[in-house]
Amino acid sequence: MIYPPPPQLKNKNLFQTKPFIHNEFINSNSTKTFKVINPATEEIIAELPEQTSEEIEHAIKLSYEAFQTFRRTSVHERSKMLRKLFNLIMENVDDLATLITLENGKSFADSKGEIVYGASYFEWFAEESKRNYGEVIQPTNPNNKIITLKQPVGVVGLLCPFNFPSAMATRKAAPAWAVGCTCVLKPDSQTPLSSLALAYLAKEAGFPPSVFNVVLASTESTPMVGKMICENSLIKKVSFTGSTAVGKLLMKQSSTSLKKLSMELGGNAPIIVFNDADLELAVTQSIASKFRSLGQTCVCANRIFVQSEIYDKFCEKFALAMKKFKIGNGLDEGVTHGCLINTKSIAKVEDQMKDALDKGAKILVEGGRLSNLGKNFYSPSALYDVPFDSKVFHEETFGPLAAIAKFEKRDEILDICNDTPYGLASYIFSESLNNVWYMSEFLESGMVSVNTGVFTDCSLPFGGVKESGFGREGSLHGMDDYTVVKSINLGNIYR
């Protein structure tokens, strides 16, 4: 069935429901389809084709052929394309944000923030693309010279999640295009419309055919497509954002051709609030970290540890701040938090909450399902005096449950924070330079945020350590994962 563009969209061209191959939205040969459902209203937004394996193989082949030409384009031409794409996204920011809210369920304010954040990567890498420098090295033989070049790795497979359906794609594609790679993107089947809108704008920005191909598959067929992308020898790099379990599987599949990989995986981020912290700031920013997109972010706070002297005041202010939330349809005026993508997150919150309460935790804010609004709505919950052996402190929640516990000594809480296989993000609130530097250095995480609860800047090297993955997205390091270093040895220079 063909569904019309949502009436809220001013630019109806942004609503696309077909695979984007070779700069065209094509008809698929497949007879199978899958539906995109608004998680707030449970209404069907669109019905998309589930592509055949042959079609996906063809899309990869086209991207490989396009790479042979695109890698030779002037860096200034690529920079202009990236800059134009940034401008087009900003011209359509409200429509693009509306699409995210419709397919993901987050509030319009959060969606608009995501679009602006995601667009910033095109602006950033439009400039960084001109700075892909090599080196001249003086070898031991004075009659020789060594020159290094950073060259594009080739076709890149991009595997993106539902929680940031626009920004995860832009954060990966921007540096890839900046160095001259071509991309095959597989969006999450729950939120493909944002990726297709990006494809439409990329064509408008002047990107050549098959520099950006978007392939489509249902949830059931996603493992098959991921395996194809990982095992296809024409794809030289895979960039994945998602769970650690899936990341490990993709690594095994990619080993057949030893691809270059970057993995942004699960997290178990702690917030550590010291006695000397600015209390109002710590509460406000902890709320922002924990409940951004209702906790459906890999860097959101999973564990909140507060030093004993300010513990009671922190909990009191935290509860008061939560009572200001307005839960509802993300497109409604004044809504601060929309709905979850599906009921799985709610079930996990309820399971972790029951476990913590059984072990002695206490309810700070009860929260719970909001069935009157819809099956995917949940009013955020908070617990305090949570025992350290609770599930919520050892498993990623990825949902709207705040777990708060008290600590006394710095080294004690450092050990507790590091006692996890994950290492993506950590947060520190303190006015003490000693506390800030000590914790920043010895916390086992790829990113540490001091006195702020949000990681949103294209200039930040985004990524984790341990089982939270490897590779860095954004920043001056952002293009490294999409390049290979070639060494040229020049001999007998002075003959």
C-alpha positions as CSV (number, residue, x, y, z in Angstrom):
1,M,0.0,0.0,0.0
2,I,1.2,3.5,-0.8
3,Y,0.9,6.0,2.1
4,P,0.9,9.8,1.5
5,P,3.5,12.1,3.0
6,P,2.7,13.2,6.5
7,P,0.6,16.4,6.4
8,Q,3.1,18.2,8.8
9,L,5.8,18.2,6.1
10,K,6.3,21.3,4.0
11,N,8.8,19.7,1.7
12,K,7.0,16.5,0.6
13,N,10.1,15.3,-1.4
14,L,11.7,14.4,1.9
15,F,9.2,11.6,2.4
16,Q,10.7,8.7,0.4
17,T,9.7,5.0,0.7
18,K,11.9,3.2,-1.8
19,P,15.6,2.1,-1.8
20,F,18.0,4.8,-3.0
21,I,20.3,3.3,-5.5
22,H,22.5,5.1,-8.1
23,N,20.8,8.5,-7.2
24,E,17.3,7.1,-7.8
25,F,14.5,5.9,-5.6
26,I,14.0,2.6,-7.3
27,N,11.3,-0.1,-7.4
28,S,12.4,-3.3,-5.8
29,N,11.8,-6.7,-7.4
30,S,10.9,-8.1,-4.0
31,T,7.3,-8.9,-3.2
32,K,7.9,-8.6,0.5
33,T,7.4,-5.3,2.4
34,F,7.7,-4.0,6.0
35,K,5.9,-1.2,7.7
36,V,7.1,1.9,9.5
37,I,4.9,2.6,12.5
38,N,4.6,5.8,14.6
39,P,5.3,4.5,18.1
40,A,3.2,7.2,19.7
41,T,0.0,6.7,17.7
42,E,0.7,3.1,16.5
43,E,-0.4,4.3,13.0
44,I,1.4,3.1,9.9
45,I,3.4,5.9,8.4
46,A,4.9,4.0,5.4
47,E,5.3,0.6,3.8
48,L,8.7,-0.1,2.3
49,P,10.1,-2.9,0.1
50,E,12.3,-5.5,1.6
51,Q,15.1,-5.8,-0.9
52,T,16.4,-9.1,-2.3
53,S,20.0,-10.2,-1.6
54,E,20.7,-9.7,-5.4
55,E,19.6,-6.1,-5.2
56,I,21.8,-5.4,-2.2
57,E,24.8,-7.1,-3.9
58,H,24.1,-4.9,-7.0
59,A,24.1,-1.8,-4.8
60,I,27.4,-2.7,-3.3
61,K,28.9,-3.3,-6.8
62,L,27.6,0.1,-8.0
63,S,29.2,1.8,-4.9
64,Y,32.5,0.0,-5.7
65,E,32.4,1.3,-9.3
66,A,31.6,4.8,-8.1
67,F,34.5,4.8,-5.7
68,Q,37.0,4.4,-8.6
69,T,35.9,7.9,-9.8
70,F,34.9,9.6,-6.5
71,R,38.2,9.0,-4.9
72,R,39.8,11.1,-7.7
73,T,37.5,14.1,-7.3
74,S,39.1,17.3,-6.1
75,V,39.1,17.7,-2.3
76,H,37.6,21.1,-2.9
77,E,34.7,19.6,-4.9
78,R,34.0,17.2,-2.1
79,S,34.2,20.0,0.4
80,K,31.6,22.0,-1.6
81,M,29.2,19.0,-1.7
82,L,29.5,18.5,2.1
83,R,28.9,22.2,2.7
84,K,25.9,22.3,0.4
85,L,24.4,19.3,2.1
86,F,24.8,21.0,5.5
87,N,23.0,24.0,4.1
88,L,20.1,21.9,2.7
89,I,19.7,20.1,6.0
90,M,19.5,23.3,7.9
91,E,17.0,24.7,5.4
92,N,14.7,21.7,6.1
93,V,15.5,21.3,9.8
94,D,11.8,21.3,11.0
95,D,10.7,18.8,8.4
96,L,13.6,16.5,9.1
97,A,12.9,16.7,12.8
98,T,9.2,15.9,12.2
99,L,10.2,12.8,10.4
100,I,12.4,11.6,13.3
101,T,9.6,12.2,15.8
102,L,7.1,10.4,13.6
103,E,9.2,7.3,13.2
104,N,11.2,7.3,16.5
105,G,8.8,8.9,19.0
106,K,11.2,11.3,20.7
107,S,10.0,14.9,21.4
108,F,10.2,17.4,18.6
109,A,12.8,19.5,20.6
110,D,15.1,16.4,20.9
111,S,14.6,15.6,17.2
112,K,15.5,19.1,16.1
113,G,18.6,19.0,18.3
114,E,19.5,15.8,16.6
115,I,19.2,17.3,13.1
116,V,21.3,20.3,14.0
117,Y,23.9,18.1,15.6
118,G,24.0,15.6,12.7
119,A,24.2,18.4,10.2
120,S,27.3,19.9,12.0
121,Y,29.3,16.9,10.8
122,F,28.9,17.9,7.2
123,E,30.0,21.4,8.1
124,W,33.0,20.2,10.1
125,F,34.2,17.6,7.5
126,A,33.7,20.1,4.7
127,E,36.6,21.9,6.3
128,E,38.5,18.9,7.6
129,S,38.5,17.3,4.1
130,K,41.2,19.8,3.1
131,R,43.4,18.7,6.0
132,N,44.0,15.0,5.2
133,Y,47.8,15.5,5.5
134,G,50.6,13.1,4.8
135,E,54.2,13.3,6.0
136,V,57.8,13.4,4.9
137,I,59.9,11.2,7.1
138,Q,63.8,11.2,7.2
139,P,64.9,7.6,7.2
140,T,68.2,6.3,8.4
141,N,69.6,6.4,4.9
142,P,70.3,10.1,4.2
143,N,70.0,9.4,0.4
144,N,66.4,8.3,0.8
145,K,63.1,9.9,1.7
146,I,59.8,8.4,2.9
147,I,56.5,10.0,2.0
148,T,53.2,8.9,3.5
149,L,49.8,9.4,1.9
150,K,46.4,9.0,3.6
151,Q,44.1,7.4,1.0
152,P,40.4,6.5,1.2
153,V,39.8,2.9,2.3
154,G,37.1,2.2,-0.3
155,V,33.4,1.3,-0.1
156,V,32.1,1.6,3.5
157,G,29.2,-0.3,4.9
158,L,27.2,1.8,7.4
159,L,24.9,0.0,9.9
160,C,22.9,2.4,11.9
161,P,20.5,2.2,14.9
162,F,17.0,3.5,15.6
163,N,17.8,5.9,18.5
164,F,19.5,8.6,16.3
165,P,18.2,7.8,12.8
166,S,19.7,10.9,11.3
167,A,22.8,11.7,13.3
168,M,24.3,8.2,13.3
169,A,24.2,8.2,9.5
170,T,25.6,11.7,9.2
171,R,28.4,11.1,11.7
172,K,29.6,8.2,9.7
173,A,29.0,9.4,6.1
174,A,30.5,12.8,6.5
175,P,34.1,11.7,7.1
176,A,33.8,8.9,4.6
177,W,32.8,11.3,1.9
178,A,35.4,13.8,3.0
179,V,38.3,11.5,2.2
180,G,36.7,10.1,-1.0
181,C,35.0,6.9,0.2
182,T,31.5,5.8,-1.1
183,C,28.9,4.4,1.3
184,V,26.2,1.7,1.5
185,L,23.8,2.5,4.4
186,K,21.5,0.1,6.0
187,P,19.2,2.0,8.4
188,D,17.2,0.4,11.2
189,S,14.0,-1.0,9.9
190,Q,12.0,0.9,12.5
191,T,13.4,4.3,11.4
192,P,14.4,4.3,7.7
193,L,12.7,7.5,6.6
194,S,15.4,9.8,8.0
195,S,18.1,8.0,6.0
196,L,16.0,8.2,2.8
197,A,15.4,11.9,3.4
198,L,19.2,12.3,3.8
199,A,19.7,10.5,0.5
200,Y,17.3,12.8,-1.3
201,L,19.2,15.9,0.0
202,A,22.6,14.3,-0.9
203,K,21.5,14.0,-4.5
204,E,20.3,17.7,-4.4
205,A,23.7,18.6,-3.0
206,G,25.4,17.2,-6.1
207,F,26.8,13.9,-4.8
208,P,27.4,11.6,-7.9
209,P,25.4,8.4,-8.4
210,S,26.2,5.5,-6.0
211,V,28.4,7.6,-3.7
212,F,25.5,7.0,-1.3
213,N,23.3,4.0,-1.6
214,V,20.6,3.2,0.9
215,V,19.4,-0.4,1.1
216,L,16.3,-1.5,3.0
217,A,15.4,-4.6,5.0
218,S,12.9,-5.7,7.7
219,T,13.9,-6.5,11.2
220,E,13.8,-10.2,10.4
221,S,16.1,-9.7,7.3
222,T,18.5,-7.3,9.0
223,P,21.0,-10.1,10.1
224,M,21.2,-11.3,6.5
225,V,22.0,-7.9,5.2
226,G,24.5,-7.3,7.9
227,K,26.2,-10.5,7.1
228,M,26.3,-9.7,3.4
229,I,27.9,-6.3,4.1
230,C,30.5,-7.8,6.4
231,E,31.4,-10.6,4.1
232,N,31.4,-8.8,0.7
233,S,35.0,-8.4,-0.4
234,L,34.1,-5.1,-2.3
235,I,33.4,-3.4,1.0
236,K,36.6,-2.5,2.8
237,K,35.3,-1.0,6.0
238,V,32.2,-1.4,8.2
239,S,31.0,1.2,10.7
240,F,28.4,-0.1,13.2
241,T,26.5,1.5,16.1
242,G,24.5,-0.8,18.2
243,S,24.8,-3.5,20.9
244,T,28.0,-5.2,22.0
245,A,26.6,-8.6,21.2
246,V,25.8,-7.7,17.6
247,G,29.1,-5.9,17.3
248,K,31.0,-9.1,18.2
249,L,29.0,-11.0,15.6
250,L,29.8,-8.5,12.9
251,M,33.5,-8.7,13.8
252,K,33.4,-12.4,13.2
253,Q,31.7,-12.0,9.9
254,S,34.1,-9.3,8.8
255,S,37.1,-11.5,9.5
256,T,36.5,-13.4,6.3
257,S,38.0,-10.5,4.4
258,L,39.7,-8.7,7.3
259,K,37.9,-5.4,6.9
260,K,38.7,-2.2,8.7
261,L,36.1,-1.8,11.5
262,S,34.8,0.9,13.8
263,M,32.3,-0.1,16.5
264,E,30.3,2.2,18.8
265,L,28.7,-0.3,21.1
266,G,26.9,-0.6,24.5
267,G,27.6,1.5,27.6
268,N,27.2,1.5,31.3
269,A,28.0,5.2,32.0
270,P,28.5,6.4,35.6
271,I,27.8,9.8,36.9
272,I,30.0,10.7,39.9
273,V,28.8,13.7,41.9
274,F,31.3,14.9,44.6
275,N,30.5,16.8,47.7
276,D,32.0,20.0,46.3
277,A,29.9,19.9,43.1
278,D,27.6,22.7,42.0
279,L,24.5,20.9,43.2
280,E,22.0,22.6,40.9
281,L,24.2,22.1,37.9
282,A,24.8,18.4,38.8
283,V,21.1,17.7,39.1
284,T,20.1,19.5,35.9
285,Q,22.9,17.9,33.9
286,S,22.3,14.4,35.4
287,I,18.7,14.7,34.3
288,A,19.7,15.7,30.8
289,S,22.1,12.8,30.6
290,K,19.8,10.1,32.0
291,F,16.6,11.1,30.3
292,R,17.7,12.3,26.9
293,S,15.5,10.4,24.5
294,L,14.1,8.6,27.6
295,G,17.4,7.0,28.2
296,Q,17.7,5.4,24.7
297,T,21.2,6.6,24.1
298,C,24.5,4.6,24.5
299,V,26.1,7.5,26.5
300,C,23.2,8.2,28.9
301,A,23.8,7.8,32.6
302,N,23.2,4.2,33.7
303,R,24.5,4.6,37.3
304,I,24.4,7.8,39.4
305,F,26.8,7.9,42.4
306,V,26.5,10.8,44.8
307,Q,28.9,11.5,47.7
308,S,27.4,11.3,51.1
309,E,27.3,14.9,52.3
310,I,25.0,16.1,49.4
311,Y,23.3,12.8,48.7
312,D,19.9,13.6,50.3
313,K,19.7,17.1,48.8
314,F,20.7,15.7,45.4
315,C,17.9,13.0,45.5
316,E,15.3,15.6,46.6
317,K,16.2,18.0,43.8
318,F,16.4,15.2,41.3
319,A,12.9,14.1,42.1
320,L,11.5,17.6,41.9
321,A,13.1,18.1,38.5
322,M,11.6,14.9,37.2
323,K,8.1,16.1,38.2
324,K,8.4,18.9,35.6
325,F,8.5,16.4,32.7
326,K,5.6,16.5,30.3
327,I,5.1,13.1,28.6
328,G,3.1,12.9,25.4
329,N,3.1,12.8,21.6
330,G,6.4,14.3,20.6
331,L,4.8,16.7,18.1
332,D,2.5,18.2,20.8
333,E,3.3,21.6,22.1
334,G,5.3,21.6,25.4
335,V,6.1,17.9,25.4
336,T,9.5,17.3,27.0
337,H,9.6,13.5,26.5
338,G,7.8,11.4,23.9
339,C,7.5,7.6,23.9
340,L,9.8,4.7,23.6
341,I,10.5,3.0,20.3
342,N,8.7,-0.2,21.5
343,T,7.7,-2.1,24.7
344,K,11.0,-4.0,25.0
345,S,12.6,-1.0,26.8
346,I,9.7,-0.8,29.2
347,A,10.0,-4.5,30.0
348,K,13.7,-4.1,30.8
349,V,13.1,-1.1,33.0
350,E,10.5,-3.0,34.9
351,D,12.7,-6.0,35.3
352,Q,15.7,-3.9,36.6
353,M,13.4,-2.0,38.9
354,K,12.0,-5.1,40.5
355,D,15.4,-6.6,40.9
356,A,16.7,-3.4,42.7
357,L,13.7,-3.1,44.9
358,D,14.0,-6.8,45.9
359,K,17.5,-6.1,46.9
360,G,16.6,-3.1,49.1
361,A,16.4,-0.1,46.8
362,K,13.8,2.6,47.5
363,I,11.4,4.4,45.2
364,L,12.3,8.1,44.6
365,V,9.9,8.6,41.7
366,E,7.6,5.7,40.9
367,G,6.9,6.4,37.2
368,G,5.2,3.6,35.2
369,R,3.3,2.8,32.1
370,L,1.0,5.4,30.6
371,S,-1.5,3.1,28.9
372,N,-3.9,6.0,28.4
373,L,-1.4,7.6,26.0
374,G,-0.4,4.4,24.3
375,K,1.5,1.1,24.8
376,N,4.9,2.7,24.2
377,F,4.6,5.5,26.8
378,Y,6.3,5.3,30.2
379,S,6.7,7.9,32.8
380,P,10.3,7.9,34.0
381,S,11.2,6.2,37.3
382,A,14.0,6.8,39.8
383,L,15.3,4.7,42.6
384,Y,17.7,5.6,45.5
385,D,19.8,3.6,47.9
386,V,20.3,1.1,45.1
387,P,22.6,-1.8,46.1
388,F,25.8,-2.1,44.0
389,D,24.9,-5.7,43.1
390,S,21.7,-4.7,41.4
391,K,21.1,-5.6,37.7
392,V,20.7,-1.9,36.8
393,F,24.3,-1.2,37.8
394,H,25.7,-4.1,35.6
395,E,23.4,-4.1,32.6
396,E,22.8,-1.3,30.2
397,T,19.2,0.0,30.8
398,F,18.6,1.9,27.6
399,G,15.4,3.2,29.1
400,P,13.9,5.7,31.5
401,L,15.1,4.4,34.9
402,A,17.5,6.4,37.1
403,A,19.4,4.5,39.7
404,I,21.1,6.5,42.5
405,A,23.5,5.3,45.2
406,K,25.7,6.9,47.9
407,F,29.4,6.7,48.1
408,E,32.0,7.9,50.6
409,K,35.6,7.7,49.1
410,R,37.0,8.6,45.7
411,D,39.0,5.4,45.2
412,E,36.1,3.3,46.3
413,I,33.8,4.7,43.7
414,L,36.5,4.7,41.0
415,D,36.8,0.9,41.4
416,I,33.1,0.4,41.3
417,C,32.8,2.5,38.1
418,N,35.5,0.6,36.4
419,D,34.0,-2.8,37.4
420,T,32.2,-3.3,34.1
421,P,33.1,-4.7,30.7
422,Y,31.9,-1.4,29.1
423,G,33.8,1.8,28.7
424,L,32.0,4.4,26.6
425,A,31.3,7.4,28.7
426,S,31.7,8.8,32.2
427,Y,30.5,12.0,33.9
428,I,32.1,13.9,36.8
429,F,30.7,16.8,38.8
430,S,33.2,18.5,41.0
431,E,34.7,22.0,41.5
432,S,38.0,20.3,42.5
433,L,40.7,20.2,39.9
434,N,42.3,17.3,41.8
435,N,39.1,15.3,41.6
436,V,38.4,16.1,38.0
437,W,41.9,15.3,36.8
438,Y,42.3,12.1,38.9
439,M,39.0,10.6,37.8
440,S,39.3,11.7,34.2
441,E,42.7,10.0,33.9
442,F,41.8,6.7,35.7
443,L,38.1,6.1,34.7
444,E,38.2,3.3,32.0
445,S,36.1,5.0,29.4
446,G,36.7,6.5,26.0
447,M,35.1,9.8,26.9
448,V,34.8,11.8,30.2
449,S,32.4,14.7,30.5
450,V,33.1,17.2,33.3
451,N,30.3,19.3,34.7
452,T,28.0,18.7,31.7
453,G,25.7,15.8,30.9
454,V,25.6,15.9,27.2
455,F,28.1,14.7,24.5
456,T,27.0,16.6,21.4
457,D,29.8,18.2,19.4
458,C,31.3,17.3,16.1
459,S,34.7,18.3,17.3
460,L,34.7,15.6,20.0
461,P,36.4,12.3,19.3
462,F,33.4,10.1,20.0
463,G,34.1,6.4,20.9
464,G,34.7,3.9,23.6
465,V,37.2,1.4,25.0
466,K,36.8,-2.2,26.3
467,E,33.5,-3.8,25.1
468,S,32.1,-0.4,24.2
469,G,34.0,-0.6,20.9
470,F,36.9,1.1,19.1
471,G,37.4,3.8,16.5
472,R,36.6,7.5,16.8
473,E,33.8,9.5,15.1
474,G,34.1,13.3,14.7
475,S,37.0,15.6,15.5
476,L,40.3,15.9,13.7
477,H,40.7,12.2,14.2
478,G,37.4,11.4,12.5
479,M,38.7,10.7,9.0
480,D,41.4,8.3,10.2
481,D,39.1,5.3,10.3
482,Y,38.2,5.9,6.7
483,T,41.8,6.1,5.4
484,V,44.8,3.8,5.0
485,V,48.4,5.1,5.2
486,K,50.5,4.4,2.2
487,S,54.3,4.7,2.5
488,I,56.3,5.7,-0.5
489,N,60.1,5.0,-0.2
490,L,62.1,7.3,-2.5
491,G,65.6,5.9,-2.9
492,N,68.9,7.3,-4.2
493,I,67.6,10.9,-4.2
494,Y,71.1,12.5,-4.6
495,R,72.5,10.3,-7.3
